[in-house]
Amino acid sequence: MDSFVCFDKVCRTYDMGQIKIEALKNASFNIKKGEICVIVGASGAGKTTLLNILGGMDVLTSGHAVIDGSDISQY
């Protein structure tokens, strides 16, 4: 069974003028179709950023995100 979701070294950096905030750094994982997945982590670990990228509400800075065969990295 192929991966339905594939994140490969996904990073998201917010540029706040002279300050750069790395909200997500080198996130890599695969989720197979029909598989149940839980995202856990400490406050500030990038859980919401990851979900926002997955849902198309945010763009990644680098890496690749593929959902059901479509590369959403450039959306």
ABEGO torsion letter per residue (X at the ends): XBBABBBBGBBBBBBBEABBBBABBGBBBBBBBGBBBBBBEBBGAGAAAAAAAAAGABBBABEBBBBGGBBAAAX
